[in-house]
Each structure stands twice: as structure tokens, then as C-alpha cells.
Amino acid sequence: MKLVMNAQVHAPTNPQTHAQDVATDAELVKAIRAGESLALGNLYDRYGNLVYGLALRILTSATEAEDLTQEIFLNLWHNQTYNPDRGSLSSYLTTLTRSRAIDKLRSRTTQGKFLQRWSQAMVTATPPATPFDLAALNQRAEEVQQALTKLTDKQRQVLEMAYYQGLSQSEIAKKIDVPLGTVKSWSRQGLLQLRKTLKDLIT
Amino acid sequence: MTVPLPEYLEELLAGYALGDLSPEEAEDLQQILLEHPELEAEAQILQEVLATLPYALPVVQPSFQVRQNILAALDNPAVASCRENPVDSQENPTTKFNIFKPKQKWLRISSPWVKLIGGIAAGIAVAIALDSYRIRQQVVAMQRQINGQKSLIAMLQQPNTRLVSLKGMDPTVTASGNIVVTPGEAQAVLILQNLAPLPDGQAYQLWSIVNGQRVPWEQFRVDQRGNVFAKLDLPENFPMSRLAITVEVFPPPPTPTGPMVMISDL
């Protein structure tokens, strides 16, 4: 399976092109395991902005976000914990980035244990490989942005508070002053709505 | 157990992906998944959906240095031998079941010594690779300290700079130090040592004693070792005379109320 990446949304930081630009994520991961550093550079060009953007959104510090980006890609190189059969690389990277960014956030703000549980849960459950891999990056971005507009403001708000701020549902309930059950309902329904909207991409 | 309603099942799966299942819900889901293992795929898909959220973020790019650092770290043998503890080796504590238990990874090393050395090397490498932020912070702190000392040296090079010595009132305490003042400069530098650290709510207060009147200058606190190195704003026409330091509360009172701990030699 060949995947032609159109990385305009998360544009390559290195404009160099070579044969690996058209390799699938799985092929590049295989190359990394064979010790080909060029493959890591290629994956960085593909996902560096995504990882950095997420890290920056959570940590709100460019320096820390850059350090974490470096950490994530070195992790990919050194640790062979990513299994292409169990999920897409982009999900693995965003999940790991989120988990580590929130760990850093928590060590900064000593937030609750709930957050730790969730962030670990997010890492332990690597999603399966799907045709989602086939979508070009910019198409994914558009699809997700579009899908988010289908949520109610409240659904989007609670999902984003949980995802980017690492807040537990009860913390969110306190913050926006609504019952815990309502927050749970909003976030679950929001996620299910996203699932329905993105069903063509993720099956 | 009866077949669950699709809505309830969807809620459970979404709750699992979000990590907000109650213990009762987690038990329900565990039971359902035991009976319908095919539903695990749906749970995973919901997690994949959640993991797409960052795609909606505005596009931002890290500096080019990040890419260079990553590739440079690969060329470093110490870093290249690094094997971090896999993040996903931790057991999932969200629920009592672990349907997505990751495959265990084992190092293919037989000798415990090799393993030990590998562990040490990995620790060092991780420290090198991952602690750059802390190192950068230390560099910034040191730079700040050097800059402070540079400005002090510059002050001391001024021909009209005065050093006002301060000594502790209590002979058993060896508190001592100086205030460096350059006429015309808007700041003075306070350097003291061996002053007792104060509890919260208290601070040392510097006074200038002019004709028996005490004019408050600035409050300051010392570090845990009893030292202070601070720049003090020196208002124009501030009456520089004999100086005294007392222990006061914050905000400072108009006249000294606490014990005097230091006094200048003038």
C-alpha cells in the first residue's frame, strides 16, 4: 500500500524531497527499526507540526513544546512500542504527545490523579490501523474541523477542556458550574457525534 | 445478562474512550465485552476519533533546530543506545479490566551486568536527551546571576561608589554585608549573609536614619542559607545616612516596630 502524503496542512519543516516522501507510515517505521535515520527525518517532516502544535496547545510554552517534540520523535526511534498493526502512527504520536504533555502540565500544576488515569488509558489503548491512514493530512484537518462544527458549543467545550487541559469531568463540572452527569453526557455525546461524522474516515 | 441497549452501550464505549466510566459502568462494559469481544474494535475506533482532535488545531511549526537536534541525537552513540521505559507498559488503571493490554517488550539481554550497564547508559542518555529544558533553565538562571554580578562589578569600578558596611546587632550572629551605592545611580546593591530566614508574612526592612528619624527604604527577604543579593531602587534625593535593618511585617509600618538586627558603620 502506498500512501502519497499531502502535508500542506502540517507542512514539512524540511522542504527536501526524496523517495521516502511517498512511503507509508508503516514502511517508514520499518525503516526506522532498520536504523535509517532518514526515515525518522521523513516522519518528522510529516508529523512534526502536528506533534508540536498539540504540545504547544497543552503546554503553552514554545520551548517546552519543542523539547517535547524532540522527546516524542526520539522515543519513536529508541522505543519500539508502536505497532502498525494496532493503530495509525498519527494516533500513536498524538496520544503519546498528549499523555506526556499532560504529565508535564500535571507536574507543573499538580492536578488530580484522574488525569493521570486518562492519559495512561489513552496510551495503553492504541487504536487499530484503518483506512484513515489513506487520508492526506490536510484532508484530515478539514474533516476534523468540519466534524467539530457539528457539535454543540457545550460538547466541543467539554471535549476540548478534557483533551487539552487534562481536566477530569468533575473538574470541568466545577469550572463551568453544571452537574457532573451533564458534563459526562455532553462529552460522550460529543465524541459519538464526531464518530458519526468521521465514519467515512474511520471504520 | 440481557443484551444492552445500543444507546447505553455507545455511552459506555464513549465513556471508556474518555476515561470517565464510573466503577459500575466499567464493570458493565467489562461484562459486555466478555460476551461481545467484537465490540473492542468500536472502543478502539472511538479512541482513534478522540486522537484526531489535534488535527483541528492551527498549524504551527517548531524551529528548524528541533529537527536538527533529533537527527543529531541519533548520531550520538550514548543517546542511540538509549531504551526508555515504554510509556505504554504501564497498566491501565482506568478500569479494572485491561482489554488493550500492550504486548510486553523484553530486552534481549541475558547477563544482569549487561542489563545493569544498559540501564545506566539508558538513564544517562535519557537525561541528556530529555533534560535540555532543565539545562536551559539553569543556563538562564546562571546568565541572570552573571549579569547581576557584571552590573555590580561595573558599579564597583565607579570612582565615587560607596560601600556601606552592615553588621549584625547580635554578637552571637555573624550577619554581615554591604550596600553598594553610586551617587546619581537609581539603584543600589544589597549584599548580606548569615541573616536568619524569616517565616511567611515577615520581611527585613531597611531604614535610613536621618536626624534620629527613620525613613523606610525597602523590604527584602533572604534565601534559605540566609543570603541576599538584591538590587534596591534608590529614589532620587533619598536621604542616605546611617542604615538599620529591622524585622517587620508586610506591608511595612511607617516606623520600626520589630527588633533591629543590623546597623551600618556610619
Chai-1 contact restraints between the chains, C-beta under 6 A:
chainA,res_idxA,chainB,res_idxB,connection_type,confidence,min_distance_angstrom,max_distance_angstrom,comment,restraint_id
A,V9,B,V59,contact,1.0,0.0,6.0,A-B,restraint_1
A,T13,B,Q61,contact,1.0,0.0,6.0,A-B,restraint_2
A,T13,B,R67,contact,1.0,0.0,6.0,A-B,restraint_3
A,S37,B,L71,contact,1.0,0.0,6.0,A-B,restraint_4
A,S37,B,L74,contact,1.0,0.0,6.0,A-B,restraint_5
A,G41,B,L71,contact,1.0,0.0,6.0,A-B,restraint_6
A,Y44,B,R67,contact,1.0,0.0,6.0,A-B,restraint_7
A,N49,B,V59,contact,1.0,0.0,6.0,A-B,restraint_8
A,N49,B,Q61,contact,1.0,0.0,6.0,A-B,restraint_9
A,Y52,B,P62,contact,1.0,0.0,6.0,A-B,restraint_10
A,G53,B,L57,contact,1.0,0.0,6.0,A-B,restraint_11
A,G53,B,V60,contact,1.0,0.0,6.0,A-B,restraint_12
A,L54,B,P54,contact,1.0,0.0,6.0,A-B,restraint_13
A,L56,B,V60,contact,1.0,0.0,6.0,A-B,restraint_14
A,R57,B,L57,contact,1.0,0.0,6.0,A-B,restraint_15
A,E66,B,P62,contact,1.0,0.0,6.0,A-B,restraint_16
A,E66,B,V66,contact,1.0,0.0,6.0,A-B,restraint_17
A,D67,B,S132,contact,1.0,0.0,6.0,A-B,restraint_18
A,D67,B,Y133,contact,1.0,0.0,6.0,A-B,restraint_19
A,T69,B,P62,contact,1.0,0.0,6.0,A-B,restraint_20
A,T69,B,V66,contact,1.0,0.0,6.0,A-B,restraint_21
A,Q70,B,V66,contact,1.0,0.0,6.0,A-B,restraint_22
A,Q70,B,N69,contact,1.0,0.0,6.0,A-B,restraint_23
A,Q70,B,I70,contact,1.0,0.0,6.0,A-B,restraint_24
A,E71,B,L130,contact,1.0,0.0,6.0,A-B,restraint_25
A,F73,B,I70,contact,1.0,0.0,6.0,A-B,restraint_26
A,L74,B,A73,contact,1.0,0.0,6.0,A-B,restraint_27
A,L74,B,A129,contact,1.0,0.0,6.0,A-B,restraint_28
A,H78,B,C82,contact,1.0,0.0,6.0,A-B,restraint_29
A,H78,B,R83,contact,1.0,0.0,6.0,A-B,restraint_30
A,H78,B,E84,contact,1.0,0.0,6.0,A-B,restraint_31
A,N79,B,E84,contact,1.0,0.0,6.0,A-B,restraint_32
A,N79,B,P86,contact,1.0,0.0,6.0,A-B,restraint_33
A,T81,B,P86,contact,1.0,0.0,6.0,A-B,restraint_34
A,T81,B,D88,contact,1.0,0.0,6.0,A-B,restraint_35
A,S91,B,E48,contact,1.0,0.0,6.0,A-B,restraint_36
A,S91,B,A51,contact,1.0,0.0,6.0,A-B,restraint_37
A,T94,B,A51,contact,1.0,0.0,6.0,A-B,restraint_38
A,T94,B,P54,contact,1.0,0.0,6.0,A-B,restraint_39
A,T95,B,A51,contact,1.0,0.0,6.0,A-B,restraint_40
A,R117,B,P93,contact,1.0,0.0,6.0,A-B,restraint_41
A,R117,B,T94,contact,1.0,0.0,6.0,A-B,restraint_42
A,W118,B,G19,contact,1.0,0.0,6.0,A-B,restraint_43
A,Q120,B,Q90,contact,1.0,0.0,6.0,A-B,restraint_44
A,A121,B,G19,contact,1.0,0.0,6.0,A-B,restraint_45
A,A121,B,N92,contact,1.0,0.0,6.0,A-B,restraint_46
A,A121,B,T94,contact,1.0,0.0,6.0,A-B,restraint_47
A,V123,B,V87,contact,1.0,0.0,6.0,A-B,restraint_48
A,V123,B,D88,contact,1.0,0.0,6.0,A-B,restraint_49
A,T124,B,D88,contact,1.0,0.0,6.0,A-B,restraint_50
A,T124,B,N92,contact,1.0,0.0,6.0,A-B,restraint_51
A,T124,B,F100,contact,1.0,0.0,6.0,A-B,restraint_52
A,A125,B,Q47,contact,1.0,0.0,6.0,A-B,restraint_53
A,A125,B,F100,contact,1.0,0.0,6.0,A-B,restraint_54
A,P127,B,Q44,contact,1.0,0.0,6.0,A-B,restraint_55
A,P127,B,Q47,contact,1.0,0.0,6.0,A-B,restraint_56
A,P127,B,E48,contact,1.0,0.0,6.0,A-B,restraint_57
A,P128,B,Q44,contact,1.0,0.0,6.0,A-B,restraint_58
A,R140,B,Y55,contact,1.0,0.0,6.0,A-B,restraint_59
A,A141,B,Y55,contact,1.0,0.0,6.0,A-B,restraint_60
A,V144,B,T52,contact,1.0,0.0,6.0,A-B,restraint_61
A,V144,B,Y55,contact,1.0,0.0,6.0,A-B,restraint_62
A,V144,B,A56,contact,1.0,0.0,6.0,A-B,restraint_63
A,Q145,B,A56,contact,1.0,0.0,6.0,A-B,restraint_64
A,L148,B,A56,contact,1.0,0.0,6.0,A-B,restraint_65
A,Y163,B,L53,contact,1.0,0.0,6.0,A-B,restraint_66
A,Q169,B,D20,contact,1.0,0.0,6.0,A-B,restraint_67
A,K184,B,D20,contact,1.0,0.0,6.0,A-B,restraint_68
A,S187,B,L18,contact,1.0,0.0,6.0,A-B,restraint_69
A,R188,B,E11,contact,1.0,0.0,6.0,A-B,restraint_70
A,R188,B,A14,contact,1.0,0.0,6.0,A-B,restraint_71
A,R188,B,G15,contact,1.0,0.0,6.0,A-B,restraint_72
A,L191,B,A14,contact,1.0,0.0,6.0,A-B,restraint_73
A,L192,B,E10,contact,1.0,0.0,6.0,A-B,restraint_74
A,L192,B,A14,contact,1.0,0.0,6.0,A-B,restraint_75
A,L194,B,V49,contact,1.0,0.0,6.0,A-B,restraint_76
A,R195,B,L46,contact,1.0,0.0,6.0,A-B,restraint_77
A,R195,B,V49,contact,1.0,0.0,6.0,A-B,restraint_78
A,L198,B,V49,contact,1.0,0.0,6.0,A-B,restraint_79
A,I202,B,I45,contact,1.0,0.0,6.0,A-B,restraint_80
A,I202,B,E48,contact,1.0,0.0,6.0,A-B,restraint_81
